[in-house]
Amino acid sequence: MNWLHIMLNGRKHFVIPAAMAAALVVLAGAASATTPPTVRCVPLTNPNPACTAHYGNIQAAVNAASQYDIIFVGPGTYNESVTINDSGHSRDGISLFGAQAGNDAREGRDDPTKESIVDATGKAGPAFLVTASYVVIDGFTVQGGAAASNPEGIFIKAPSGTPCGEGGGLCGPQVLNNIIQNNGVGVLLDPAAPPFIQGATIERNLFSNNNAENPLGYGFGIISAIVEGLVITENEFTENKAAAMVVADNQAATITENTSENDGAFVVFVLTTNSQFSHNRGKNFGHAGVLTLGFVIDPPPPTIYADAAIDIGPLNSALEISYNELENGTAPISNGIAFTTAFGPGNSYLLNVINNKIREFPGHGIMAKDTSGGGTLTNSSIIGNEVFDNGVDGIFMEGTLAFNYGNDLFDNIAGDNTNYDCKDGTNGGFGTLGTSNFWFNNLGSLSSPTGLCTPVTLPDHD
C-alpha cells in the first residue's frame, strides 16, 4: 500500500444564495459596519435579485464601491486588470464574489462557461491589484498576469505607513476558491515598504501552470514576503515550475493540508520565524521541468534552482516541518528536505523536522549542507521521520568541520537508501561518535560513522 495519496477527501462545499448577500459582509473581516453594504453586480445583465446597482465591468463596480460593499460577478470573461486601492480606507472590506464563490476550486470546476474569468492578458498590471484591507476575492478564475512589471494573478501590496490597525499597512486579505492559472506568479503578497501585511488567508484554491514568461522570473504559485500571520491551507498546486510556494521574511505563517504534484519545489523558506509547514502531501517534484528562482533572488533571473521539495534557506528560526509526505523528485529537485546554501549562506536554528515521510528522491532524503564558511543547521531537532529509497543518503549532516552542529536526531527510520541510511560528516567531537550532533535510537542498515543508526529489519514501506 502506497502511503502517499494526492487525494483530498471530505472537501468543503459552499453555496451562496443571492438572498444571503447582506450576510456576506462578515467574510470581509469587518468588525462592524455602520450601514448595510451595497450589493453591486457585473455585468449589466446580471439577474441576481440582490443587486442594487449594475456595471459593465468589474473595475467600474469597484470604483463605485464603498467600505464593506459586495460585488457579484456573473459568468463570463473579463479582460481587465482590476485595482482595489485603499483610497483613504474608503474601500476596505470590499468582497468580490465570482460565479463560483464558495465552491472549492480543487474539484468540479471544469466548465469554463460557469466561471467568472478575470484575464489580464495584454494588460500592464495583474488581474487583481489589492492595496485595501479586508478584501475578499472568492470564486473566480484568475489568469493572464504576465506583464513585464506585474506578472501576477493577484498582487496584494500593502501601502507604506503605520502598522495594520493603526491607520496604515494592510490587514486580512482573503483569497478563496479561485482557479489561479497561467500567470507568472499566482499570488504575490509583498508590501511596498514595511510594515507587514497581516492576517492573510489563502484557502481552497487551485494553482496551476503559473509559468507565464516575464523578465522578473516566473513559475510560482504563491510568493509571500514580509507577511505576519499568513494562513495557506487546503490548496492544490500543480506544474508551477519554480516552486509552489516561497515564504520569505514571514512571521507566524501556518501552511497546512496542501497538495503538490509536478511542481518544482513544494516550498522555499528564507528568513522566516515561528512558522509551521505541516500535513502537506506532494509528489513528482520537477517532473514537468524546473525554472530558476528569479523574482525571489534578484532580477534578471539567475541560474539558481531549488534543490529540494522543501528547501530551507538561510536565517530561519523556530520553524516546524512536520507530518508531511513527499515522494519522488527529478533533478535539480534532488532532495526531500534540504537545509541549503542555494540562496546564500547563513544558519537556521531552533527548527523541528518531525514525523515526515520521504522517499524516492535522486539525492538525499533529509540533508544539511555546509560551505567553507559555515553550515546551514544548528541547535535543531530531526525526530521520527521515515526516509526510504533515496538515491544517495537517507539522512545526511554534511561537513568536514563542526559547521552543522548541536542538532538532535532521534527515533528516525531510514532504509534502502543507495549510499548510507544515516551519515554525519561533521567532526566537532562533542556529539555521537565524534560528530557535532546527537544521534539516539535511530534505525538504519548502513551508517557513517558505523553505529550512528541501529541495523534492524525495517517495516514495510511500500
Buried (B, 14 or more C-beta within 10 A) or exposed (E): EEEBEBEBEEEEEBEBEEEEBEEBBEBBBBEEBEEEBBBBBBBEEBEBEBBEBBBEBBBBBBBEBBBBBBBBBBBBBBBBBBBBBBEEEEBBBBBBBBBBBBBBBBEEBEEEEBBBBBBBBEBEBBBBBBBBBBBBBBBBBBBBBBBEEBBBBBBBBBBEBEBBEEEBBBBBBBBBBBBBBBBBBBBBBBBEEEBBBBBBBBBBBBBBBBBBEBBBBBBBBBBBBBBBBBBBBBBBBBBBBBBBBBBBBBBBBBBBBBBBBBBBBBBBBBBBBBBBBBBBBBBBBBBBEBBBBBBBBEEEBEEBBBBBBBBBBBBBBBBBBBBBBBBBBBBBBBBBBBBBBBBEBBBBBBBBBBBBBBBBBBBBBBBBBBBEEBBBBBBBBBBBBBBBBBBBBBBBBBBEBBBBBBBBBBBBBBBBBBBBBBBBBBBBEEBBBEBBBBBEEBBBBBBBBEEBBEBEEBEEBE
